[in-house]
Amino acid sequence: MPAATNTSYPIHVASADEFSQALQVRIRVFVEIQKFSADLEPDEHDPTATHIVVIDPTINKVIGTLRILKSPGAAKLGRVAVLPEYQGLGLGKKLIEFAEQHIVDHLDQFKCEVIKLGSQMDKIGFYQKCGFVRKGEVFDDDGAPHVWMVKDVGV
């Protein structure tokens, strides 16, 4: 089903049921489309992560997701995924913005000065548009080249 461009898509911290739907989004994007290992979905970090979801209210389903992990000195974003039929609507950027505000609003929990993420090489431009800066050398993540990107929390 094609996405409606005039629909408002709510974004919030996922409930347990929504996490289950978010996992299905991740499997579709990362395993079925990008061909990452199915063994990585879910992984050992999911139980302690904060999961953010975007919902299509016309069908009441999760259509995009990301997670936030605590990392020494940083909040780490990961598993950023939007279903292909909803890409191009700015939902990925809105997920990032929501996560950034959530981190700022919960600094007592995250205790960080920067937000970091491991970007696939072909996604660097997207994250740069979100204000992230490339830092460090290319590294391998499940057979795909990635690079660390960082952004100041900005408080």
DSSP file with accessible surface (Angstrom, degrees, kcal/mol):
  #  RESIDUE AA STRUCTURE BP1 BP2  ACC     N-H-->O    O-->H-N    N-H-->O    O-->H-N    TCO  KAPPA ALPHA  PHI   PSI    X-CA   Y-CA   Z-CA
    1    1 A M              0   0  128      0, 0.0     2,-0.1     0, 0.0    84,-0.0   0.000 360.0 360.0 360.0 124.9    0.0    0.0    0.0
    2    2 A P        -     0   0  116      0, 0.0     2,-0.2     0, 0.0    84,-0.1  -0.393 360.0-107.5 -69.4 148.1    1.5    3.4   -1.0
    3    3 A A        -     0   0   23     82,-1.1     2,-0.5    84,-0.1    83,-0.0  -0.464  26.2-121.7 -76.2 145.5    2.0    5.9    1.8
    4    4 A A    >   -     0   0   37     -2,-0.2     3,-0.9     1,-0.1    -1,-0.1  -0.753  12.0-153.6 -86.6 129.3   -0.3    9.0    1.9
    5    5 A T  T 3  S+     0   0  126     -2,-0.5    -1,-0.1     1,-0.2    -2,-0.0   0.688  92.7  55.2 -78.3 -14.6    1.7   12.2    1.8
    6    6 A N  T 3  S+     0   0  144      2,-0.1     2,-0.3    -3,-0.0    -1,-0.2   0.282  85.6 106.1-101.1  11.4   -1.0   14.1    3.6
    7    7 A T    <   -     0   0   31     -3,-0.9     2,-0.5     2,-0.0    -4,-0.0  -0.702  67.5-132.1 -92.2 143.0   -1.1   11.8    6.7
    8    8 A S        -     0   0  101     -2,-0.3    -2,-0.1    48,-0.0    -3,-0.0  -0.830  19.9-153.5 -91.3 126.6    0.4   12.8   10.0
    9    9 A Y        -     0   0   24     -2,-0.5    47,-0.1    47,-0.1     2,-0.0  -0.883  10.5-138.9-107.2 107.3    2.5    9.9   11.3
   10   10 A P        -     0   0   58      0, 0.0    45,-2.5     0, 0.0     2,-0.4  -0.333  14.9-161.0 -66.2 144.1    2.8    9.8   15.2
   11   11 A I  E     +A   54   0A  31     43,-0.2     2,-0.3    83,-0.0    43,-0.2  -0.989  25.8 135.0-126.7 134.7    6.2    9.0   16.7
   12   12 A H  E     -A   53   0A  61     41,-2.0    41,-2.8    -2,-0.4     2,-0.2  -0.966  59.2 -64.0-162.9 174.2    6.7    7.8   20.3
   13   13 A V  E     -A   52   0A  63     -2,-0.3    39,-0.3    39,-0.2     2,-0.1  -0.522  65.9-108.2 -68.9 135.4    8.4    5.3   22.5
   14   14 A A        -     0   0   21     37,-3.3    37,-0.2    -2,-0.2     2,-0.1  -0.366  21.1-139.3 -72.7 142.2    7.3    1.8   21.6
   15   15 A S     >  -     0   0   58     -2,-0.1     4,-2.5     1,-0.1     5,-0.2  -0.382  39.7 -95.5 -79.3 174.1    5.0   -0.3   23.7
   16   16 A A  H  > S+     0   0   91      1,-0.2     4,-1.6     2,-0.2     5,-0.1   0.919 128.5  47.7 -60.3 -42.6    5.7   -4.1   24.0
   17   17 A D  H  > S+     0   0  106      1,-0.2     4,-1.6     2,-0.2    -1,-0.2   0.911 111.4  50.6 -65.5 -40.6    3.3   -4.8   21.2
   18   18 A E  H  > S+     0   0   32      1,-0.2     4,-2.9     2,-0.2    -2,-0.2   0.858 104.2  58.1 -67.7 -33.0    4.8   -2.1   19.0
   19   19 A F  H  X S+     0   0   53     -4,-2.5     4,-2.6     2,-0.2    -1,-0.2   0.922 103.6  53.3 -61.3 -40.1    8.3   -3.4   19.6
   20   20 A S  H  X S+     0   0   64     -4,-1.6     4,-1.4     1,-0.2    -1,-0.2   0.924 111.7  44.8 -59.5 -42.0    7.1   -6.7   18.1
   21   21 A Q  H  X S+     0   0   36     -4,-1.6     4,-1.8     2,-0.2    -1,-0.2   0.890 110.4  54.9 -67.9 -38.7    5.9   -4.8   15.1
   22   22 A A  H  X S+     0   0    0     -4,-2.9     4,-2.6     1,-0.2    -2,-0.2   0.891 103.7  55.3 -61.8 -39.2    9.1   -2.8   15.0
   23   23 A L  H  X S+     0   0   22     -4,-2.6     4,-2.7     1,-0.2    -1,-0.2   0.900 105.1  52.8 -61.1 -38.2   11.1   -6.0   14.9
   24   24 A Q  H  X S+     0   0  114     -4,-1.4     4,-2.3     2,-0.2    -1,-0.2   0.885 108.0  51.0 -65.3 -36.5    9.1   -7.0   11.8
   25   25 A V  H  X S+     0   0    5     -4,-1.8     4,-2.8     2,-0.2     5,-0.3   0.939 111.0  48.8 -62.8 -47.0   10.0   -3.7   10.1
   26   26 A R  H  X>S+     0   0    1     -4,-2.6     4,-3.0     1,-0.2     5,-0.8   0.916 110.3  50.7 -61.0 -42.2   13.7   -4.4   10.9
   27   27 A I  I  X>S+     0   0   39     -4,-2.7     5,-2.5     1,-0.2     4,-1.2   0.935 112.2  47.3 -62.3 -43.7   13.5   -7.9    9.6
   28   28 A R  I  <>S+     0   0   82     -4,-2.3     5,-1.8     3,-0.2    -2,-0.2   0.951 121.3  35.5 -62.6 -48.6   12.0   -6.7    6.3
   29   29 A V  I  <>S+     0   0    7     -4,-2.8     5,-2.0     3,-0.2    -2,-0.2   0.960 129.5  28.7 -73.1 -51.5   14.5   -3.8    5.8
   30   30 A F  I  <5S+     0   0   18     -4,-3.0     6,-3.3    -5,-0.3    -3,-0.2   0.888 131.7  28.0 -83.2 -38.8   17.7   -5.4    7.2
   31   31 A V  I  X<S+     0   0   28     -4,-1.2     4,-0.6    -5,-0.8    -3,-0.2   0.944 128.7  32.9 -89.2 -54.5   17.2   -9.1    6.5
   32   32 A E  I  4<S+     0   0  106     -5,-2.5    -3,-0.2     2,-0.1    -4,-0.2   0.908 133.0  24.9 -73.8 -41.6   14.9   -9.4    3.5
   33   33 A I  I  4<S+     0   0   86     -5,-1.8    -3,-0.2    -6,-0.3    -4,-0.2   0.926 133.0  31.5 -90.3 -50.4   16.0   -6.2    1.6
   34   34 A Q  T  4<S-     0   0   56     -5,-2.0    -3,-0.2    -6,-0.2    -4,-0.1   0.545  98.5-130.3 -89.7  -7.8   19.6   -5.5    2.7
   35   35 A K     <  +     0   0  163     -4,-0.6    -4,-0.2     1,-0.2    -3,-0.1   0.763  47.4 157.5  67.4  30.7   20.4   -9.2    3.3
   36   36 A F        -     0   0   30     -6,-3.3    -1,-0.2     1,-0.1     2,-0.1  -0.452  55.7 -76.8 -75.5 163.1   21.9   -8.9    6.8
   37   37 A S    >   -     0   0   40    105,-0.2     3,-1.7     1,-0.2    -1,-0.1  -0.336  29.2-140.2 -64.7 134.7   22.0  -12.0    8.9
   38   38 A A  G >  S+     0   0   61      1,-0.3     3,-1.6     2,-0.2    -1,-0.2   0.722  98.1  75.6 -66.3 -19.1   18.7  -13.0   10.5
   39   39 A D  G 3  S+     0   0  143      1,-0.3    -1,-0.3     4,-0.0    -2,-0.1   0.671  87.0  61.8 -65.6 -16.3   20.6  -13.9   13.6
   40   40 A L  G <  S+     0   0   55     -3,-1.7    -1,-0.3     1,-0.1    -2,-0.2   0.472  80.3 104.6 -89.2  -3.0   21.0  -10.2   14.3
   41   41 A E  S <  S+     0   0   18     -3,-1.6    -1,-0.1     1,-0.2     2,-0.1  -0.933  94.1   9.8-126.7 108.7   17.2   -9.6   14.7
   42   42 A P  S    S-     0   0   69      0, 0.0    -1,-0.2     0, 0.0     2,-0.2   0.695  94.0-174.1 -78.8 175.1   16.6   -9.3   17.6
   43   43 A D    >   -     0   0   24     -2,-0.1     3,-1.2    -3,-0.0    -3,-0.1  -0.673  42.5 -87.8-124.8-176.8   20.0   -9.1   19.3
   44   44 A E  T 3  S+     0   0  145      1,-0.3     4,-0.2    -2,-0.2    -4,-0.0   0.642 119.9  59.8 -69.5 -13.5   21.2   -9.0   22.9
   45   45 A H  T >> S+     0   0   74      1,-0.2     3,-0.9     2,-0.1     4,-0.8   0.681  82.8  81.7 -87.3 -18.7   20.9   -5.2   23.1
   46   46 A D  G X4 S+     0   0    8     -3,-1.2     3,-0.9     1,-0.2    -1,-0.2   0.875  82.8  59.2 -59.0 -39.9   17.2   -5.0   22.4
   47   47 A P  G 34 S+     0   0  112      0, 0.0    -1,-0.2     0, 0.0    -2,-0.1   0.820 114.6  36.5 -62.3 -27.3   16.0   -5.8   25.9
   48   48 A T  G <4 S+     0   0  114     -3,-0.9    -2,-0.2    -4,-0.2    22,-0.2   0.466  99.8 100.0-102.5  -2.3   17.9   -2.7   27.4
   49   49 A A  S << S-     0   0   14     -3,-0.9     2,-0.6    -4,-0.8    20,-0.2  -0.429  72.6-124.5 -82.1 156.2   17.3   -0.3   24.4
   50   50 A T  E     - B   0  68A  21     18,-2.4    18,-2.5    -2,-0.1     2,-0.5  -0.911  30.6-151.4 -94.1 122.8   14.7    2.4   24.2
   51   51 A H  E     - B   0  67A  18     -2,-0.6   -37,-3.3    16,-0.2     2,-0.4  -0.865   9.0-164.0-103.8 129.8   12.7    1.7   21.0
   52   52 A I  E     -AB  13  66A   0     14,-2.8    14,-1.8    -2,-0.5     2,-0.3  -0.896  11.1-171.9-110.9 138.6   11.1    4.6   19.0
   53   53 A V  E     -AB  12  65A   0    -41,-2.8   -41,-2.0    -2,-0.4     2,-0.4  -0.940  20.1-147.4-131.8 153.3    8.4    3.9   16.4
   54   54 A V  E     -AB  11  64A   0     10,-2.2     9,-2.8    -2,-0.3    10,-1.2  -0.969  24.4-152.3-116.5 137.3    6.5    5.8   13.8
   55   55 A I  E     - B   0  62A   7    -45,-2.5     7,-0.2    -2,-0.4     3,-0.1  -0.872  17.7-138.8-114.2 140.2    2.9    4.7   13.2
   56   56 A D  E >>> - B   0  61A   3      5,-2.8     4,-1.5    -2,-0.4     3,-1.2  -0.878  20.3-162.1 -90.0 108.1    0.7    4.8   10.1
   57   57 A P  T 345S+     0   0   63      0, 0.0    -1,-0.1     0, 0.0   -48,-0.1   0.728  82.6  67.5 -69.1 -16.8   -2.6    5.8   11.8
   58   58 A T  T 345S+     0   0   93      1,-0.2    -2,-0.0     3,-0.1    -3,-0.0   0.765 121.9  17.0 -74.0 -21.9   -4.7    4.7    8.9
   59   59 A I  T <45S-     0   0   73     -3,-1.2    -1,-0.2     2,-0.2     3,-0.1   0.360 100.1-127.5-125.8  -0.9   -3.7    1.0    9.6
   60   60 A N  T  <5 +     0   0  120     -4,-1.5     2,-0.3     1,-0.2    -5,-0.0   0.892  64.3 131.0  53.5  47.6   -2.5    1.4   13.2
   61   61 A K  E   < -B   56   0A 109     -5,-1.2    -5,-2.8   -40,-0.0     2,-0.3  -0.953  65.4-105.5-130.2 150.5    0.8   -0.3   12.3
   62   62 A V  E     +B   55   0A   7     -2,-0.3    -7,-0.2    -7,-0.2     3,-0.1  -0.569  37.1 169.7 -70.7 130.2    4.5    0.4   12.9
   63   63 A I  E     +     0   0A   2     -9,-2.8    20,-2.9     1,-0.3     2,-0.3   0.436  63.5  19.9-121.5  -7.4    6.1    1.6    9.7
   64   64 A G  E     +BC  54  82A   0    -10,-1.2   -10,-2.2    18,-0.2    -1,-0.3  -0.985  63.3 172.0-159.7 157.4    9.5    2.8   11.0
   65   65 A T  E     +BC  53  81A   0     16,-2.9    16,-2.8    -2,-0.3     2,-0.3  -0.987  11.4 179.8-159.6 162.0   11.7    2.4   14.0
   66   66 A L  E     -B   52   0A   0    -14,-1.8   -14,-2.8    -2,-0.3     2,-0.3  -0.941  19.5-136.5-155.6 168.7   15.0    3.0   15.7
   67   67 A R  E     -BC  51  78A   5     11,-2.6    11,-2.0    -2,-0.3     2,-0.5  -0.941   3.9-145.7-130.6 155.3   16.6    2.2   19.0
   68   68 A I  E     -BC  50  77A   1    -18,-2.5   -18,-2.4    -2,-0.3     2,-0.3  -0.986  17.3-172.2-119.9 128.4   18.7    4.1   21.5
   69   69 A L  E     - C   0  76A  14      7,-2.8     7,-3.2    -2,-0.5     2,-0.4  -0.900  26.4-118.2-116.5 148.6   21.4    2.4   23.6
   70   70 A K  E     + C   0  75A 134     -2,-0.3     5,-0.2     5,-0.2    41,-0.1  -0.717  38.8 174.4 -80.6 133.4   23.4    3.7   26.4
   71   71 A S  E >   - C   0  74A  27      3,-2.3     3,-2.4    -2,-0.4     2,-0.1  -0.966  47.3 -75.7-136.8 150.0   27.1    3.7   25.6
   72   72 A P  T 3  S-     0   0  131      0, 0.0    40,-0.1     0, 0.0     3,-0.1  -0.283 116.2 -13.1 -52.9 114.4   30.0    5.1   27.6
   73   73 A G  T 3  S+     0   0   49     38,-0.4    40,-1.5    37,-0.1    41,-1.0   0.442 131.1  67.8  75.7   0.5   29.8    8.9   27.2
   74   74 A A  E <  S-Cd  71 114A   5     -3,-2.4    -3,-2.3    38,-0.2     2,-0.5  -0.986  72.9-128.7-147.7 154.9   27.3    8.7   24.3
   75   75 A A  E     -Cd  70 115A   0     39,-2.0    41,-2.7    -2,-0.3     2,-0.6  -0.918  34.2-146.3 -98.6 132.4   23.8    7.7   23.4
   76   76 A K  E     -Cd  69 116A  60     -7,-3.2    -7,-2.8    -2,-0.5     2,-0.3  -0.908   7.1-156.4-109.0 121.1   24.0    5.3   20.4
   77   77 A L  E     +Cd  68 117A   1     39,-2.7    41,-0.5    -2,-0.6     2,-0.3  -0.695  27.4 153.9 -88.3 145.7   21.3    5.3   17.8
   78   78 A G  E     +C   67   0A  17    -11,-2.0   -11,-2.6    -2,-0.3     3,-0.1  -0.981  39.6  41.9-161.9 172.0   20.8    2.1   15.8
   79   79 A R  E     +     0   0A  45     -2,-0.3     2,-0.6     1,-0.2    -1,-0.1   0.858  63.7 179.2  52.1  42.2   18.6   -0.1   13.7
   80   80 A V  E     +     0   0A  24    -14,-0.1     2,-0.3    -3,-0.1   -14,-0.2  -0.642  12.5 160.4 -75.2 119.0   17.1    3.0   11.9
   81   81 A A  E     -C   65   0A   3    -16,-2.8   -16,-2.9    -2,-0.6     2,-0.4  -0.992  25.5-177.9-148.8 135.3   14.5    1.5    9.5
   82   82 A V  E     -C   64   0A  14     -2,-0.3   -18,-0.2   -18,-0.3     5,-0.1  -0.998  41.6-104.3-129.0 133.3   11.5    2.8    7.5
   83   83 A L    >>  -     0   0   19    -20,-2.9     3,-2.3    -2,-0.4     4,-0.5  -0.276  33.7-117.3 -54.6 141.6    9.5    0.5    5.3
   84   84 A P  G >4 S+     0   0   48      0, 0.0     3,-1.3     0, 0.0    -1,-0.1   0.842 112.3  59.0 -53.6 -38.3   10.3    1.1    1.6
   85   85 A E  G 34 S+     0   0   64      1,-0.3   -82,-1.1   -83,-0.1    -2,-0.1   0.627 110.1  44.6 -70.7  -8.4    6.7    2.2    0.8
   86   86 A Y  G X4 S+     0   0    5     -3,-2.3     3,-1.0   -23,-0.2     5,-0.4   0.383  87.1 113.5-111.9   0.0    7.1    5.0    3.4
   87   87 A Q  T <<  +     0   0  116     -3,-1.3   -84,-0.1    -4,-0.5    -4,-0.0  -0.373  65.8  40.9 -71.7 151.4   10.5    6.2    2.5
   88   88 A G  T 3  S+     0   0   84     -2,-0.1    -1,-0.2     1,-0.0    -3,-0.0   0.444  87.4  96.3  91.1   0.8   10.9    9.7    1.0
   89   89 A L  S <  S-     0   0   50     -3,-1.0    -2,-0.1     0, 0.0    -3,-0.0   0.351 100.7-107.9-100.7   1.5    8.3   11.2    3.4
   90   90 A G  S  > S+     0   0   37     -4,-0.1     4,-2.0     3,-0.0     5,-0.1   0.603  80.6 129.7  83.4  12.0   10.9   12.5    5.9
   91   91 A L  H  >  +     0   0    4     -5,-0.4     4,-2.5     2,-0.2     5,-0.2   0.859  67.4  55.4 -71.5 -33.9   10.0    9.9    8.5
   92   92 A G  H  > S+     0   0   14      2,-0.2     4,-2.2     1,-0.2    -1,-0.2   0.945 110.0  46.4 -61.7 -45.4   13.6    8.8    9.0
   93   93 A K  H  > S+     0   0   93      1,-0.2     4,-2.7     2,-0.2    -2,-0.2   0.911 111.8  51.3 -63.7 -40.0   14.7   12.3    9.8
   94   94 A K  H  X S+     0   0  109     -4,-2.0     4,-2.5     2,-0.2    -1,-0.2   0.884 108.0  52.4 -66.4 -36.2   11.6   12.7   12.1
   95   95 A L  H  X S+     0   0    0     -4,-2.5     4,-2.6     2,-0.2    -1,-0.2   0.933 110.8  47.8 -61.3 -45.3   12.6    9.5   14.0
   96   96 A I  H  X S+     0   0    1     -4,-2.2     4,-2.8     2,-0.2    -2,-0.2   0.932 112.2  49.2 -61.3 -47.1   16.1   10.9   14.5
   97   97 A E  H  X S+     0   0   91     -4,-2.7     4,-2.2     1,-0.2    -1,-0.2   0.910 111.6  48.8 -61.0 -42.0   14.8   14.2   15.7
   98   98 A F  H  X S+     0   0   69     -4,-2.5     4,-2.6     2,-0.2    -1,-0.2   0.931 111.7  49.3 -62.7 -45.1   12.4   12.5   18.1
   99   99 A A  H  X S+     0   0    0     -4,-2.6     4,-2.5     2,-0.2    -2,-0.2   0.919 109.5  52.0 -61.7 -42.0   15.2   10.3   19.4
  100  100 A E  H  X S+     0   0   30     -4,-2.8     4,-2.3     1,-0.2    -1,-0.2   0.927 111.9  45.7 -60.7 -44.7   17.5   13.4   19.9
  101  101 A Q  H  X S+     0   0  102     -4,-2.2     4,-2.9     1,-0.2    -1,-0.2   0.895 110.4  54.1 -66.4 -38.1   14.8   15.2   21.9
  102  102 A H  H  X S+     0   0   22     -4,-2.6     4,-1.0     2,-0.2    -1,-0.2   0.914 108.9  49.2 -61.2 -42.2   14.1   12.0   23.9
  103  103 A I  H >< S+     0   0    0     -4,-2.5     3,-0.7     2,-0.2     7,-0.3   0.940 112.3  47.5 -62.4 -46.9   17.8   11.8   24.8
  104  104 A V  H >< S+     0   0   41     -4,-2.3     3,-1.2     1,-0.3    -2,-0.2   0.927 111.8  50.3 -60.4 -44.2   17.9   15.5   25.9
  105  105 A D  H 3< S+     0   0  101     -4,-2.9    -1,-0.3     1,-0.3    -2,-0.2   0.673 119.0  38.7 -68.5 -17.7   14.7   15.1   27.9
  106  106 A H  T XX  +     0   0   65     -4,-1.0     4,-2.2    -3,-0.7     3,-1.4  -0.180  68.6 135.8-126.6  40.3   16.2   12.0   29.7
  107  107 A L  H <> S+     0   0   48     -3,-1.2     4,-3.2     1,-0.3     5,-0.1   0.815  70.0  64.7 -59.9 -29.5   19.9   13.1   30.1
  108  108 A D  H 34 S+     0   0  120      1,-0.2    -1,-0.3     2,-0.2    -2,-0.1   0.840 109.9  39.2 -61.7 -29.0   19.7   11.7   33.6
  109  109 A Q  H <4 S+     0   0   66     -3,-1.4    -2,-0.2    -6,-0.2    -1,-0.2   0.901 124.4  35.7 -84.5 -44.7   19.3    8.3   32.1
  110  110 A F  H  < S-     0   0    7     -4,-2.2   -39,-0.3    -7,-0.3    -2,-0.2   0.759  80.1-163.5 -86.8 -27.1   21.6    8.6   29.1
  111  111 A K     <  +     0   0  158     -4,-3.2   -38,-0.4    -5,-0.3     2,-0.3   0.907  40.6 134.8  45.5  62.0   24.4   10.7   30.8
  112  112 A C        -     0   0   14     -5,-0.1   -38,-0.2    -9,-0.1    -1,-0.2  -0.930  54.8-161.2-140.5 160.7   26.0   11.7   27.5
  113  113 A E  S    S+     0   0  164    -40,-1.5    40,-2.7    -2,-0.3    41,-0.4   0.516  82.6  38.2-111.3 -18.2   27.4   14.7   25.6
  114  114 A V  E     -dE  74 152A  40    -41,-1.0   -39,-2.0    38,-0.3     2,-0.4  -0.935  64.4-140.5-133.7 158.6   27.2   13.1   22.1
  115  115 A I  E     -dE  75 151A   2     36,-3.2    36,-2.0    -2,-0.3     2,-0.3  -0.955  28.9-176.3-112.5 134.6   25.0   10.9   20.1
  116  116 A K  E     +dE  76 150A  50    -41,-2.7   -39,-2.7    -2,-0.4     2,-0.3  -0.895  10.0 176.1-130.0 162.7   26.7    8.4   17.8
  117  117 A L  E     -dE  77 149A   3     32,-2.0    32,-2.5    -2,-0.3     2,-0.7  -0.976  32.7-119.4-157.7 155.2   25.7    5.9   15.2
  118  118 A G  E     - E   0 148A  28    -41,-0.5     2,-0.4    -2,-0.3    30,-0.2  -0.901  37.4-158.6 -98.9 111.8   27.3    3.4   12.8
  119  119 A S  E     - E   0 147A   1     28,-3.1    28,-1.9    -2,-0.7     2,-0.1  -0.755  17.6-123.7 -96.7 135.6   26.2    4.4    9.3
  120  120 A Q  E >   - E   0 146A  32     -2,-0.4     3,-2.0    26,-0.2     4,-0.5  -0.455  36.9-111.6 -62.6 148.0   26.2    2.2    6.3
  121  121 A M  G >  S+     0   0   66     24,-1.4     3,-1.1     1,-0.3     4,-0.3   0.864 116.4  52.2 -58.0 -38.4   28.4    4.0    3.7
  122  122 A D  G 3  S+     0   0  118      1,-0.2    -1,-0.3     2,-0.1     4,-0.2   0.526 106.8  55.2 -78.8  -1.8   25.4    4.7    1.4
  123  123 A K  G <> S+     0   0   65     -3,-2.0     4,-2.0     1,-0.1     3,-0.3   0.412  75.8  98.7-106.2   0.1   23.5    6.4    4.2
  124  124 A I  H <> S+     0   0   20     -3,-1.1     4,-2.6    -4,-0.5     5,-0.2   0.910  80.8  53.9 -55.1 -45.8   26.2    8.9    5.2
  125  125 A G  H  > S+     0   0   36     -4,-0.3     4,-2.1     1,-0.2    -1,-0.2   0.890 106.3  52.4 -58.6 -40.7   24.5   11.7    3.3
  126  126 A F  H  > S+     0   0   70     -3,-0.3     4,-0.9     2,-0.2    -1,-0.2   0.947 112.0  44.9 -59.9 -48.7   21.2   11.2    5.1
  127  127 A Y  H  <>S+     0   0   23     -4,-2.0     5,-2.5     1,-0.2     3,-0.4   0.861 108.9  56.4 -68.8 -32.3   22.9   11.4    8.5
  128  128 A Q  H ><5S+     0   0  106     -4,-2.6     3,-2.0     1,-0.2    -1,-0.2   0.916 104.1  53.8 -62.8 -39.6   24.9   14.4    7.5
  129  129 A K  H 3<5S+     0   0  174     -4,-2.1    -1,-0.2     1,-0.3    -2,-0.2   0.765 105.1  55.5 -64.7 -23.0   21.6   16.1    6.6
  130  130 A C  T 3<5S-     0   0    9     -4,-0.9    -1,-0.3    -3,-0.4    -2,-0.2   0.350 129.5 -98.5 -88.8   3.0   20.5   15.2   10.2
  131  131 A G  T < 5S+     0   0   39     -3,-2.0    -3,-0.2     1,-0.3     2,-0.2   0.498  76.8 139.3  96.2   6.6   23.6   17.1   11.6
  132  132 A F      < -     0   0    4     -5,-2.5     2,-0.4    -6,-0.1    -1,-0.3  -0.559  38.6-148.5 -85.7 151.1   25.9   14.1   12.1
  133  133 A V  E     -F  150   0A  95     17,-2.7    17,-2.5    -2,-0.2     2,-0.1  -0.959  21.4-112.2-120.7 136.2   29.7   14.3   11.3
  134  134 A R  E     -F  149   0A 108     -2,-0.4     2,-0.4    15,-0.2    15,-0.3  -0.400  37.1-177.5 -65.8 137.6   31.8   11.3   10.1
  135  135 A K  E     -F  148   0A 136     13,-3.0    13,-0.6    -2,-0.1     2,-0.1  -0.971  40.4  -7.4-142.7 123.7   34.4   10.3   12.7
  136  136 A G  E    S-     0   0A  49     -2,-0.4     2,-0.1    11,-0.1     3,-0.1  -0.279  87.0 -42.5  93.2-175.9   37.0    7.6   12.3
  137  137 A E  E     -     0   0A 164      1,-0.1    11,-0.4    -2,-0.1     2,-0.1  -0.419  64.1 -85.9 -90.7 164.4   37.8    4.9    9.8
  138  138 A V  E     -     0   0A  70      9,-0.1     2,-0.3    -2,-0.1     9,-0.2  -0.409  48.2-172.7 -67.6 138.6   35.5    2.4    8.0
  139  139 A F  E     -F  146   0A  58      7,-3.0     7,-3.1    -2,-0.1     2,-0.4  -0.929  24.1-109.6-132.5 160.6   34.7   -0.7    9.9
  140  140 A D  E     -F  145   0A 109     -2,-0.3     2,-0.4     5,-0.2     7,-0.0  -0.756  27.3-179.1 -93.1 132.5   32.9   -3.9    9.0
  141  141 A D  E >  S-F  144   0A  67      3,-2.2     3,-1.6    -2,-0.4    -2,-0.0  -0.926  78.0 -30.3-130.8 105.1   29.5   -4.7   10.5
  142  142 A D  T 3  S-     0   0   68     -2,-0.4  -105,-0.2     1,-0.3  -102,-0.0   0.870 125.8 -47.3  53.9  40.8   28.1   -8.1    9.4
  143  143 A G  T 3  S+     0   0   62      1,-0.2    -1,-0.3  -107,-0.1    -3,-0.0   0.460 118.8 105.6  86.4   1.0   29.9   -7.8    6.1
  144  144 A A  E <  S- F   0 141A  20     -3,-1.6    -3,-2.2   -23,-0.0    -1,-0.2  -0.949  73.4-116.6-117.1 132.7   28.9   -4.2    5.3
  145  145 A P  E     + F   0 140A  70      0, 0.0   -24,-1.4     0, 0.0     2,-0.3  -0.464  40.8 174.1 -67.9 135.0   31.2   -1.3    5.5
  146  146 A H  E     -EF 120 139A  10     -7,-3.1    -7,-3.0   -26,-0.2     2,-0.3  -0.888  18.0-155.3-132.2 164.9   30.1    1.3    8.2
  147  147 A V  E     -E  119   0A   0    -28,-1.9   -28,-3.1    -2,-0.3     2,-0.2  -0.990  25.9-110.7-141.6 144.7   31.6    4.5    9.7
  148  148 A W  E     -EF 118 135A  80    -13,-0.6   -13,-3.0   -11,-0.4     2,-0.3  -0.550  32.5-170.2 -72.6 142.1   30.9    6.1   13.0
  149  149 A M  E     -EF 117 134A   0    -32,-2.5   -32,-2.0   -15,-0.3     2,-0.3  -0.981   3.5-167.1-131.9 144.3   29.1    9.4   12.9
  150  150 A V  E     -EF 116 133A  33    -17,-2.5   -17,-2.7    -2,-0.3     2,-0.3  -0.916  12.1-176.2-134.0 159.3   28.6   11.8   15.9
  151  151 A K  E     -E  115   0A  51    -36,-2.0   -36,-3.2    -2,-0.3   -19,-0.1  -0.969  33.0-111.1-152.3 135.3   26.6   14.8   16.9
  152  152 A D  E     -E  114   0A 121     -2,-0.3   -38,-0.3   -38,-0.2   -39,-0.0  -0.422  24.9-126.6 -65.1 145.0   26.7   16.9   20.0
  153  153 A V        -     0   0   16    -40,-2.7    -1,-0.1    -2,-0.1   -39,-0.1   0.866  36.0-144.3 -61.6 -37.1   23.6   16.5   22.2
  154  154 A G              0   0   72    -41,-0.4    -1,-0.1     1,-0.2   -40,-0.1   0.874 360.0 360.0  81.1  36.6   23.3   20.3   22.1
  155  155 A V              0   0  122    -42,-0.1    -1,-0.2   -51,-0.0    -2,-0.1  -0.754 360.0 360.0-109.4 360.0   22.0   21.2   25.5
